Amino acid sequence: SPRQSDLDAVQILRESICHDCRLAMIAHVHEVAALMKEETGRRFITDVEHALTPSSPRRGRGNP
């Protein structure tokens, strides 16, 4: 059976990888938005933020 310290280390590594992934995704979304017209880019960022927030209702086709 794995030791608690090993399980803790795996959890810390997992959280670190997820954090780095989120930062890379946010940077990419902002890079993509920068290629759009300013207002369209702002809406794009807002839509992505809403889509990535688990507690928020989904927006998009059929959902105002």
PDB file of N, CA, C and O in Angstrom:
ATOM      1  N   SER A   1       0.844  -1.193   0.000  1.00  0.00           N
ATOM      2  CA  SER A   1       0.000   0.000   0.000  1.00  0.00           C
ATOM      3  C   SER A   1       0.882   1.247   0.000  1.00  0.00           C
ATOM      4  O   SER A   1       1.884   1.295   0.714  1.00  0.00           O
ATOM      5  N   PRO A   2       0.518   2.258  -0.797  1.00  0.00           N
ATOM      6  CA  PRO A   2       1.353   3.471  -0.866  1.00  0.00           C
ATOM      7  C   PRO A   2       1.360   4.217   0.465  1.00  0.00           C
ATOM      8  O   PRO A   2       0.368   4.237   1.194  1.00  0.00           O
ATOM      9  N   ARG A   3       2.495   4.824   0.756  1.00  0.00           N
ATOM     10  CA  ARG A   3       2.599   5.638   1.971  1.00  0.00           C
ATOM     11  C   ARG A   3       1.895   6.967   1.753  1.00  0.00           C
ATOM     12  O   ARG A   3       1.801   7.451   0.625  1.00  0.00           O
ATOM     13  N   GLN A   4       1.402   7.554   2.837  1.00  0.00           N
ATOM     14  CA  GLN A   4       0.696   8.841   2.753  1.00  0.00           C
ATOM     15  C   GLN A   4       1.594   9.916   2.139  1.00  0.00           C
ATOM     16  O   GLN A   4       1.122  10.745   1.361  1.00  0.00           O
ATOM     17  N   SER A   5       2.880   9.908   2.479  1.00  0.00           N
ATOM     18  CA  SER A   5       3.789  10.925   1.932  1.00  0.00           C
ATOM     19  C   SER A   5       3.898  10.790   0.409  1.00  0.00           C
ATOM     20  O   SER A   5       4.003  11.794  -0.295  1.00  0.00           O
ATOM     21  N   ASP A   6       3.873   9.557  -0.098  1.00  0.00           N
ATOM     22  CA  ASP A   6       3.902   9.353  -1.550  1.00  0.00           C
ATOM     23  C   ASP A   6       2.619   9.868  -2.198  1.00  0.00           C
ATOM     24  O   ASP A   6       2.659  10.495  -3.257  1.00  0.00           O
ATOM     25  N   LEU A   7       1.487   9.600  -1.560  1.00  0.00           N
ATOM     26  CA  LEU A   7       0.206  10.075  -2.080  1.00  0.00           C
ATOM     27  C   LEU A   7       0.154  11.603  -2.065  1.00  0.00           C
ATOM     28  O   LEU A   7      -0.352  12.221  -3.001  1.00  0.00           O
ATOM     29  N   ASP A   8       0.676  12.203  -1.003  1.00  0.00           N
ATOM     30  CA  ASP A   8       0.718  13.662  -0.922  1.00  0.00           C
ATOM     31  C   ASP A   8       1.591  14.241  -2.029  1.00  0.00           C
ATOM     32  O   ASP A   8       1.230  15.244  -2.645  1.00  0.00           O
ATOM     33  N   ALA A   9       2.737  13.616  -2.285  1.00  0.00           N
ATOM     34  CA  ALA A   9       3.643  14.089  -3.324  1.00  0.00           C
ATOM     35  C   ALA A   9       2.973  14.011  -4.697  1.00  0.00           C
ATOM     36  O   ALA A   9       3.114  14.924  -5.511  1.00  0.00           O
ATOM     37  N   VAL A  10       2.250  12.930  -4.953  1.00  0.00           N
ATOM     38  CA  VAL A  10       1.545  12.778  -6.231  1.00  0.00           C
ATOM     39  C   VAL A  10       0.470  13.861  -6.363  1.00  0.00           C
ATOM     40  O   VAL A  10       0.311  14.445  -7.435  1.00  0.00           O
ATOM     41  N   GLN A  11      -0.257  14.127  -5.297  1.00  0.00           N
ATOM     42  CA  GLN A  11      -1.303  15.151  -5.325  1.00  0.00           C
ATOM     43  C   GLN A  11      -0.708  16.534  -5.580  1.00  0.00           C
ATOM     44  O   GLN A  11      -1.262  17.310  -6.358  1.00  0.00           O
ATOM     45  N   ILE A  12       0.401  16.844  -4.940  1.00  0.00           N
ATOM     46  CA  ILE A  12       1.069  18.134  -5.146  1.00  0.00           C
ATOM     47  C   ILE A  12       1.526  18.262  -6.591  1.00  0.00           C
ATOM     48  O   ILE A  12       1.352  19.316  -7.202  1.00  0.00           O
ATOM     49  N   LEU A  13       2.110  17.201  -7.145  1.00  0.00           N
ATOM     50  CA  LEU A  13       2.552  17.220  -8.540  1.00  0.00           C
ATOM     51  C   LEU A  13       1.360  17.419  -9.480  1.00  0.00           C
ATOM     52  O   LEU A  13       1.435  18.204 -10.425  1.00  0.00           O
ATOM     53  N   ARG A  14       0.274  16.715  -9.220  1.00  0.00           N
ATOM     54  CA  ARG A  14      -0.924  16.826 -10.049  1.00  0.00           C
ATOM     55  C   ARG A  14      -1.453  18.262 -10.030  1.00  0.00           C
ATOM     56  O   ARG A  14      -1.774  18.820 -11.079  1.00  0.00           O
ATOM     57  N   GLU A  15      -1.544  18.855  -8.843  1.00  0.00           N
ATOM     58  CA  GLU A  15      -2.032  20.228  -8.726  1.00  0.00           C
ATOM     59  C   GLU A  15      -1.110  21.208  -9.442  1.00  0.00           C
ATOM     60  O   GLU A  15      -1.578  22.170 -10.052  1.00  0.00           O
ATOM     61  N   SER A  16       0.183  20.973  -9.373  1.00  0.00           N
ATOM     62  CA  SER A  16       1.154  21.837 -10.046  1.00  0.00           C
ATOM     63  C   SER A  16       0.993  21.764 -11.569  1.00  0.00           C
ATOM     64  O   SER A  16       1.018  22.785 -12.255  1.00  0.00           O
ATOM     65  N   ILE A  17       0.828  20.553 -12.081  1.00  0.00           N
ATOM     66  CA  ILE A  17       0.643  20.370 -13.527  1.00  0.00           C
ATOM     67  C   ILE A  17      -0.653  21.044 -13.980  1.00  0.00           C
ATOM     68  O   ILE A  17      -0.670  21.726 -15.004  1.00  0.00           O
ATOM     69  N   CYS A  18      -1.734  20.858 -13.222  1.00  0.00           N
ATOM     70  CA  CYS A  18      -3.021  21.485 -13.570  1.00  0.00           C
ATOM     71  C   CYS A  18      -2.903  23.004 -13.547  1.00  0.00           C
ATOM     72  O   CYS A  18      -3.443  23.684 -14.420  1.00  0.00           O
ATOM     73  N   HIS A  19      -2.203  23.534 -12.558  1.00  0.00           N
ATOM     74  CA  HIS A  19      -2.007  24.987 -12.453  1.00  0.00           C
ATOM     75  C   HIS A  19      -1.257  25.507 -13.678  1.00  0.00           C
ATOM     76  O   HIS A  19      -1.665  26.499 -14.283  1.00  0.00           O
ATOM     77  N   ASP A  20      -0.161  24.840 -14.044  1.00  0.00           N
ATOM     78  CA  ASP A  20       0.625  25.255 -15.205  1.00  0.00           C
ATOM     79  C   ASP A  20      -0.204  25.175 -16.480  1.00  0.00           C
ATOM     80  O   ASP A  20      -0.100  26.043 -17.347  1.00  0.00           O
ATOM     81  N   CYS A  21      -1.019  24.146 -16.594  1.00  0.00           N
ATOM     82  CA  CYS A  21      -1.879  23.980 -17.767  1.00  0.00           C
ATOM     83  C   CYS A  21      -2.888  25.127 -17.856  1.00  0.00           C
ATOM     84  O   CYS A  21      -3.106  25.689 -18.929  1.00  0.00           O
ATOM     85  N   ARG A  22      -3.502  25.470 -16.717  1.00  0.00           N
ATOM     86  CA  ARG A  22      -4.467  26.583 -16.707  1.00  0.00           C
ATOM     87  C   ARG A  22      -3.801  27.883 -17.136  1.00  0.00           C
ATOM     88  O   ARG A  22      -4.372  28.644 -17.917  1.00  0.00           O
ATOM     89  N   LEU A  23      -2.593  28.147 -16.628  1.00  0.00           N
ATOM     90  CA  LEU A  23      -1.884  29.372 -16.999  1.00  0.00           C
ATOM     91  C   LEU A  23      -1.585  29.398 -18.501  1.00  0.00           C
ATOM     92  O   LEU A  23      -1.745  30.434 -19.146  1.00  0.00           O
ATOM     93  N   ALA A  24      -1.156  28.276 -19.053  1.00  0.00           N
ATOM     94  CA  ALA A  24      -0.869  28.200 -20.487  1.00  0.00           C
ATOM     95  C   ALA A  24      -2.140  28.407 -21.303  1.00  0.00           C
ATOM     96  O   ALA A  24      -2.117  29.073 -22.338  1.00  0.00           O
ATOM     97  N   MET A  25      -3.248  27.836 -20.839  1.00  0.00           N
ATOM     98  CA  MET A  25      -4.515  27.976 -21.550  1.00  0.00           C
ATOM     99  C   MET A  25      -4.975  29.428 -21.531  1.00  0.00           C
ATOM    100  O   MET A  25      -5.418  29.948 -22.555  1.00  0.00           O
ATOM    101  N   ILE A  26      -4.876  30.086 -20.382  1.00  0.00           N
ATOM    102  CA  ILE A  26      -5.276  31.490 -20.278  1.00  0.00           C
ATOM    103  C   ILE A  26      -4.412  32.352 -21.200  1.00  0.00           C
ATOM    104  O   ILE A  26      -4.927  33.225 -21.899  1.00  0.00           O
ATOM    105  N   ALA A  27      -3.114  32.112 -21.203  1.00  0.00           N
ATOM    106  CA  ALA A  27      -2.217  32.876 -22.078  1.00  0.00           C
ATOM    107  C   ALA A  27      -2.599  32.666 -23.541  1.00  0.00           C
ATOM    108  O   ALA A  27      -2.611  33.619 -24.320  1.00  0.00           O
ATOM    109  N   HIS A  28      -2.909  31.436 -23.918  1.00  0.00           N
ATOM    110  CA  HIS A  28      -3.283  31.136 -25.297  1.00  0.00           C
ATOM    111  C   HIS A  28      -4.586  31.851 -25.683  1.00  0.00           C
ATOM    112  O   HIS A  28      -4.687  32.418 -26.771  1.00  0.00           O
ATOM    113  N   VAL A  29      -5.575  31.819 -24.791  1.00  0.00           N
ATOM    114  CA  VAL A  29      -6.853  32.485 -25.060  1.00  0.00           C
ATOM    115  C   VAL A  29      -6.627  33.978 -25.295  1.00  0.00           C
ATOM    116  O   VAL A  29      -7.229  34.564 -26.194  1.00  0.00           O
ATOM    117  N   HIS A  30      -5.762  34.591 -24.486  1.00  0.00           N
ATOM    118  CA  HIS A  30      -5.477  36.014 -24.664  1.00  0.00           C
ATOM    119  C   HIS A  30      -4.710  36.279 -25.962  1.00  0.00           C
ATOM    120  O   HIS A  30      -4.924  37.310 -26.600  1.00  0.00           O
ATOM    121  N   GLU A  31      -3.829  35.375 -26.358  1.00  0.00           N
ATOM    122  CA  GLU A  31      -3.120  35.526 -27.635  1.00  0.00           C
ATOM    123  C   GLU A  31      -4.103  35.446 -28.800  1.00  0.00           C
ATOM    124  O   GLU A  31      -4.009  36.228 -29.747  1.00  0.00           O
ATOM    125  N   VAL A  32      -5.043  34.506 -28.734  1.00  0.00           N
ATOM    126  CA  VAL A  32      -6.046  34.369 -29.783  1.00  0.00           C
ATOM    127  C   VAL A  32      -6.924  35.619 -29.821  1.00  0.00           C
ATOM    128  O   VAL A  32      -7.210  36.147 -30.896  1.00  0.00           O
ATOM    129  N   ALA A  33      -7.351  36.091 -28.651  1.00  0.00           N
ATOM    130  CA  ALA A  33      -8.210  37.279 -28.582  1.00  0.00           C
ATOM    131  C   ALA A  33      -7.509  38.502 -29.166  1.00  0.00           C
ATOM    132  O   ALA A  33      -8.158  39.365 -29.757  1.00  0.00           O
ATOM    133  N   ALA A  34      -6.193  38.581 -29.005  1.00  0.00           N
ATOM    134  CA  ALA A  34      -5.431  39.718 -29.531  1.00  0.00           C
ATOM    135  C   ALA A  34      -5.460  39.769 -31.058  1.00  0.00           C
ATOM    136  O   ALA A  34      -5.219  40.821 -31.651  1.00  0.00           O
ATOM    137  N   LEU A  35      -5.754  38.638 -31.690  1.00  0.00           N
ATOM    138  CA  LEU A  35      -5.827  38.597 -33.156  1.00  0.00           C
ATOM    139  C   LEU A  35      -7.186  39.066 -33.677  1.00  0.00           C
ATOM    140  O   LEU A  35      -7.363  39.259 -34.879  1.00  0.00           O
ATOM    141  N   MET A  36      -8.132  39.246 -32.773  1.00  0.00           N
ATOM    142  CA  MET A  36      -9.487  39.625 -33.149  1.00  0.00           C
ATOM    143  C   MET A  36      -9.677  41.133 -32.992  1.00  0.00           C
ATOM    144  O   MET A  36      -8.846  41.816 -32.394  1.00  0.00           O
ATOM    145  N   LYS A  37     -10.780  41.639 -33.537  1.00  0.00           N
ATOM    146  CA  LYS A  37     -11.147  43.019 -33.261  1.00  0.00           C
ATOM    147  C   LYS A  37     -11.329  43.137 -31.752  1.00  0.00           C
ATOM    148  O   LYS A  37     -11.691  42.165 -31.090  1.00  0.00           O
ATOM    149  N   GLU A  38     -11.078  44.331 -31.205  1.00  0.00           N
ATOM    150  CA  GLU A  38     -11.035  44.503 -29.746  1.00  0.00           C
ATOM    151  C   GLU A  38     -12.303  44.008 -29.054  1.00  0.00           C
ATOM    152  O   GLU A  38     -12.217  43.236 -28.099  1.00  0.00           O
ATOM    153  N   GLU A  39     -13.467  44.433 -29.514  1.00  0.00           N
ATOM    154  CA  GLU A  39     -14.716  44.024 -28.852  1.00  0.00           C
ATOM    155  C   GLU A  39     -14.948  42.524 -28.991  1.00  0.00           C
ATOM    156  O   GLU A  39     -15.384  41.879 -28.038  1.00  0.00           O
ATOM    157  N   THR A  40     -14.665  41.965 -30.154  1.00  0.00           N
ATOM    158  CA  THR A  40     -14.829  40.529 -30.372  1.00  0.00           C
ATOM    159  C   THR A  40     -13.892  39.748 -29.454  1.00  0.00           C
ATOM    160  O   THR A  40     -14.284  38.728 -28.888  1.00  0.00           O
ATOM    161  N   GLY A  41     -12.673  40.216 -29.308  1.00  0.00           N
ATOM    162  CA  GLY A  41     -11.704  39.574 -28.427  1.00  0.00           C
ATOM    163  C   GLY A  41     -12.154  39.591 -26.975  1.00  0.00           C
ATOM    164  O   GLY A  41     -12.008  38.598 -26.262  1.00  0.00           O
ATOM    165  N   ARG A  42     -12.704  40.728 -26.534  1.00  0.00           N
ATOM    166  CA  ARG A  42     -13.212  40.807 -25.154  1.00  0.00           C
ATOM    167  C   ARG A  42     -14.350  39.818 -24.945  1.00  0.00           C
ATOM    168  O   ARG A  42     -14.406  39.142 -23.918  1.00  0.00           O
ATOM    169  N   ARG A  43     -15.272  39.729 -25.929  1.00  0.00           N
ATOM    170  CA  ARG A  43     -16.385  38.780 -25.806  1.00  0.00           C
ATOM    171  C   ARG A  43     -15.865  37.350 -25.780  1.00  0.00           C
ATOM    172  O   ARG A  43     -16.359  36.518 -25.019  1.00  0.00           O
ATOM    173  N   PHE A  44     -14.870  37.066 -26.611  1.00  0.00           N
ATOM    174  CA  PHE A  44     -14.275  35.732 -26.667  1.00  0.00           C
ATOM    175  C   PHE A  44     -13.709  35.346 -25.297  1.00  0.00           C
ATOM    176  O   PHE A  44     -13.960  34.246 -24.803  1.00  0.00           O
ATOM    177  N   ILE A  45     -12.949  36.253 -24.693  1.00  0.00           N
ATOM    178  CA  ILE A  45     -12.366  35.982 -23.377  1.00  0.00           C
ATOM    179  C   ILE A  45     -13.472  35.747 -22.346  1.00  0.00           C
ATOM    180  O   ILE A  45     -13.391  34.813 -21.548  1.00  0.00           O
ATOM    181  N   THR A  46     -14.490  36.583 -22.364  1.00  0.00           N
ATOM    182  CA  THR A  46     -15.605  36.431 -21.426  1.00  0.00           C
ATOM    183  C   THR A  46     -16.298  35.089 -21.618  1.00  0.00           C
ATOM    184  O   THR A  46     -16.598  34.394 -20.646  1.00  0.00           O
ATOM    185  N   ASP A  47     -16.553  34.724 -22.879  1.00  0.00           N
ATOM    186  CA  ASP A  47     -17.218  33.447 -23.159  1.00  0.00           C
ATOM    187  C   ASP A  47     -16.377  32.263 -22.683  1.00  0.00           C
ATOM    188  O   ASP A  47     -16.912  31.312 -22.112  1.00  0.00           O
ATOM    189  N   VAL A  48     -15.075  32.316 -22.914  1.00  0.00           N
ATOM    190  CA  VAL A  48     -14.199  31.227 -22.480  1.00  0.00           C
ATOM    191  C   VAL A  48     -14.178  31.148 -20.953  1.00  0.00           C
ATOM    192  O   VAL A  48     -14.232  30.057 -20.385  1.00  0.00           O
ATOM    193  N   GLU A  49     -14.099  32.301 -20.292  1.00  0.00           N
ATOM    194  CA  GLU A  49     -14.101  32.305 -18.821  1.00  0.00           C
ATOM    195  C   GLU A  49     -15.389  31.678 -18.289  1.00  0.00           C
ATOM    196  O   GLU A  49     -15.354  30.891 -17.343  1.00  0.00           O
ATOM    197  N   HIS A  50     -16.525  32.027 -18.898  1.00  0.00           N
ATOM    198  CA  HIS A  50     -17.797  31.439 -18.460  1.00  0.00           C
ATOM    199  C   HIS A  50     -17.813  29.930 -18.701  1.00  0.00           C
ATOM    200  O   HIS A  50     -18.286  29.168 -17.858  1.00  0.00           O
ATOM    201  N   ALA A  51     -17.301  29.506 -19.842  1.00  0.00           N
ATOM    202  CA  ALA A  51     -17.299  28.076 -20.171  1.00  0.00           C
ATOM    203  C   ALA A  51     -16.401  27.282 -19.219  1.00  0.00           C
ATOM    204  O   ALA A  51     -16.658  26.105 -18.961  1.00  0.00           O
ATOM    205  N   LEU A  52     -15.363  27.914 -18.703  1.00  0.00           N
ATOM    206  CA  LEU A  52     -14.412  27.222 -17.835  1.00  0.00           C
ATOM    207  C   LEU A  52     -14.762  27.310 -16.358  1.00  0.00           C
ATOM    208  O   LEU A  52     -14.079  26.718 -15.523  1.00  0.00           O
ATOM    209  N   THR A  53     -15.817  28.043 -16.029  1.00  0.00           N
ATOM    210  CA  THR A  53     -16.244  28.167 -14.643  1.00  0.00           C
ATOM    211  C   THR A  53     -17.320  27.128 -14.386  1.00  0.00           C
ATOM    212  O   THR A  53     -18.437  27.262 -14.885  1.00  0.00           O
ATOM    213  N   PRO A  54     -17.001  26.085 -13.608  1.00  0.00           N
ATOM    214  CA  PRO A  54     -17.939  24.973 -13.429  1.00  0.00           C
ATOM    215  C   PRO A  54     -19.304  25.377 -12.876  1.00  0.00           C
ATOM    216  O   PRO A  54     -20.309  24.757 -13.223  1.00  0.00           O
ATOM    217  N   SER A  55     -19.362  26.396 -12.030  1.00  0.00           N
ATOM    218  CA  SER A  55     -20.632  26.751 -11.401  1.00  0.00           C
ATOM    219  C   SER A  55     -21.501  27.648 -12.261  1.00  0.00           C
ATOM    220  O   SER A  55     -22.669  27.867 -11.940  1.00  0.00           O
ATOM    221  N   SER A  56     -20.943  28.176 -13.363  1.00  0.00           N
ATOM    222  CA  SER A  56     -21.743  29.090 -14.181  1.00  0.00           C
ATOM    223  C   SER A  56     -22.538  28.303 -15.216  1.00  0.00           C
ATOM    224  O   SER A  56     -22.085  27.266 -15.699  1.00  0.00           O
ATOM    225  N   PRO A  57     -23.739  28.807 -15.557  1.00  0.00           N
ATOM    226  CA  PRO A  57     -24.507  28.142 -16.609  1.00  0.00           C
ATOM    227  C   PRO A  57     -23.782  28.283 -17.942  1.00  0.00           C
ATOM    228  O   PRO A  57     -23.109  29.282 -18.191  1.00  0.00           O
ATOM    229  N   ARG A  58     -23.924  27.294 -18.777  1.00  0.00           N
ATOM    230  CA  ARG A  58     -23.283  27.327 -20.092  1.00  0.00           C
ATOM    231  C   ARG A  58     -23.935  28.383 -20.959  1.00  0.00           C
ATOM    232  O   ARG A  58     -25.157  28.523 -20.971  1.00  0.00           O
ATOM    233  N   ARG A  59     -23.107  29.131 -21.691  1.00  0.00           N
ATOM    234  CA  ARG A  59     -23.596  30.107 -22.646  1.00  0.00           C
ATOM    235  C   ARG A  59     -23.271  29.600 -24.040  1.00  0.00           C
ATOM    236  O   ARG A  59     -22.417  28.732 -24.218  1.00  0.00           O
ATOM    237  N   GLY A  60     -23.937  30.131 -24.986  1.00  0.00           N
ATOM    238  CA  GLY A  60     -23.667  29.748 -26.362  1.00  0.00           C
ATOM    239  C   GLY A  60     -24.949  29.530 -27.098  1.00  0.00           C
ATOM    240  O   GLY A  60     -25.975  30.116 -26.752  1.00  0.00           O
ATOM    241  N   ARG A  61     -24.912  28.702 -28.103  1.00  0.00           N
ATOM    242  CA  ARG A  61     -26.116  28.452 -28.912  1.00  0.00           C
ATOM    243  C   ARG A  61     -27.261  27.985 -28.042  1.00  0.00           C
ATOM    244  O   ARG A  61     -27.153  26.997 -27.315  1.00  0.00           O
ATOM    245  N   GLY A  62     -28.354  28.710 -28.129  1.00  0.00           N
ATOM    246  CA  GLY A  62     -29.543  28.329 -27.400  1.00  0.00           C
ATOM    247  C   GLY A  62     -29.534  28.742 -25.938  1.00  0.00           C
ATOM    248  O   GLY A  62     -30.543  28.592 -25.248  1.00  0.00           O
ATOM    249  N   ASN A  63     -28.407  29.261 -25.452  1.00  0.00           N
ATOM    250  CA  ASN A  63     -28.318  29.713 -24.057  1.00  0.00           C
ATOM    251  C   ASN A  63     -27.879  31.173 -24.039  1.00  0.00           C
ATOM    252  O   ASN A  63     -26.729  31.468 -24.364  1.00  0.00           O
ATOM    253  N   PRO A  64     -28.757  32.082 -23.670  1.00  0.00           N
ATOM    254  CA  PRO A  64     -28.401  33.514 -23.687  1.00  0.00           C
ATOM    255  C   PRO A  64     -27.326  33.857 -22.679  1.00  0.00           C
ATOM    256  O   PRO A  64     -26.924  35.016 -22.576  1.00  0.00           O
TER     257      PRO A  64
END
